[in-house]
Amino acid sequence: MEIEIVEDKKQSLYVYENDKLLFYSTIDFKWTGNNIIKIFDSKDDLNLEIEDYNGFLWSQKFKISFQKTREERNINDFTYDYISFDENENLKRQKEDFFALNQNCFYSLKGTKIAQTKQKMWNSPQKIILEINDKYLDLKDLIIIHILVIRTGFNSSD
């Protein structure tokens, strides 16, 4: 399955599957740090609010301020490199190669590659293609949320 993530002029990201909006994100930049990223679904319902509590974009750790209660997959912990959910399951994000400028990465669960992102370098606004293995579609929302948190406002710090 292929999903498209597109940035607008306000550095919000919009997630589309077959031209249908799934999620979008916004960022509230704070000059003092602690930027706030909000993720909404296609009905404009707030799903997640995360604070970059180190005061830097790309911080290693985020603080979850709000999470919509779900019967499936609740997020326990969040960093730039992984998202922990349920009973300490971890989706890990890894770079495709060692070049710092290349933003392509893949997501793995228990050592199995389940999804990958592709984007052209130097694109502004951002456009990311997410490809998810069909066997792991139940993790699609978690992967999308992770990408939205770590990539929303990304171009402000380039």
C-alpha positions in Angstrom: 0.0 0.0 0.0 1.2 3.5 -0.9 0.4 6.6 1.1 1.4 10.2 0.2 2.4 12.8 2.7 2.5 16.4 1.5 3.6 19.6 3.3 1.8 23.0 2.9 3.2 26.5 3.3 2.6 26.5 7.1 4.7 23.4 7.4 1.7 21.2 8.2 1.6 17.8 6.7 -1.4 16.1 5.0 -1.7 12.3 4.6 -3.5 10.9 1.6 -4.4 7.4 0.6 -5.9 7.2 -2.9 -6.5 11.0 -2.8 -8.5 10.6 0.4 -7.3 12.6 3.5 -6.5 10.4 6.4 -4.6 12.7 8.8 -3.0 16.1 9.0 -0.7 17.8 11.4 -0.1 21.3 12.7 2.8 22.8 14.6 2.8 25.7 17.1 6.4 27.1 17.2 7.5 28.5 20.5 10.5 30.8 20.6 11.2 29.5 24.0 11.2 25.9 22.8 8.6 23.2 23.6 7.0 23.3 20.1 3.5 21.6 20.1 2.5 19.2 17.3 -1.1 18.3 16.9 -2.4 15.5 14.7 -6.0 15.5 13.5 -8.0 12.9 11.5 -10.0 13.6 8.4 -13.0 14.7 10.6 -10.9 17.4 12.3 -10.8 15.4 15.6 -7.7 15.8 17.6 -5.9 12.4 17.8 -2.6 13.3 19.4 -0.9 16.3 20.9 2.9 16.0 21.5 5.3 18.5 22.9 8.9 18.6 21.9 10.0 19.2 25.5 13.7 19.5 24.8 12.9 22.7 22.9 14.5 21.6 19.7 13.1 20.0 16.5 14.5 16.5 16.1 14.8 16.1 19.9 15.3 12.6 21.1 12.2 12.5 23.2 8.7 13.9 23.1 6.0 14.4 25.8 2.5 13.1 24.9 0.0 15.8 26.1 -3.1 14.3 24.7 -4.0 11.0 23.1 -7.4 10.0 21.8 -8.4 6.8 23.6 -8.6 3.8 21.3 -9.4 0.2 21.8 -6.5 -0.7 19.5 -2.9 0.6 19.7 -2.2 3.2 22.4 1.2 4.9 22.3 3.3 4.5 25.5 6.5 6.4 24.5 7.8 8.3 21.6 11.3 9.3 20.4 12.8 10.3 17.0 13.9 6.7 16.4 11.0 4.6 17.7 7.4 4.5 18.8 6.4 2.2 21.7 2.8 1.0 21.9 0.6 -1.6 23.7 2.6 -3.9 25.9 6.0 -2.4 25.0 5.9 -3.3 21.4 8.3 -1.1 19.4 8.3 0.2 15.9 11.8 1.2 15.1 12.8 3.8 12.5 16.1 3.3 10.7 17.9 5.3 8.0 18.2 3.6 4.6 21.9 4.5 4.5 24.5 6.5 6.3 24.2 9.7 4.4 22.9 12.4 6.7 21.2 14.3 3.9 19.1 11.3 2.7 15.8 11.3 4.6 14.7 7.9 3.3 14.1 5.3 6.1 12.3 2.1 7.0 10.3 0.9 9.9 10.8 -2.5 11.5 8.9 -4.6 14.1 10.9 -7.3 15.9 13.6 -7.1 13.2 11.2 -7.4 10.2 11.1 -4.5 7.8 7.4 -3.5 7.5 7.4 -0.1 5.8 9.7 2.4 4.1 9.6 6.1 3.2 10.9 7.7 0.0 11.4 11.4 -0.7 13.5 13.5 -3.0 16.3 15.4 -1.3 16.1 19.2 -1.3 12.3 19.2 -1.8 10.5 22.1 -0.4 7.7 21.6 0.3 8.2 18.1 1.5 6.6 15.1 -0.3 7.0 11.7 1.3 5.8 8.4 -0.1 5.2 5.7 2.5 5.0 2.1 1.4 3.6 -0.4 3.9 3.7 -4.1 3.6 0.1 -5.3 3.3 0.6 -7.8 6.1 1.2 -4.9 8.5 -1.6 -2.5 7.7 -2.9 -2.7 11.3 0.2 -0.6 12.1 -0.4 2.0 9.4 -1.8 4.7 11.8 1.2 4.4 14.2 3.7 4.7 11.4 1.9 7.7 10.0 1.7 9.4 13.4 5.4 8.9 13.9 6.2 10.4 10.5 3.9 13.4 11.2 5.5 14.1 14.6 9.1 13.9 13.4 8.6 15.7 10.1 6.1 18.4 10.9 8.0 21.7 10.9 11.1 19.9 9.6 11.9 22.6 7.0 12.0 25.3 9.6 15.2 23.8 11.0 17.0 23.1 7.7 
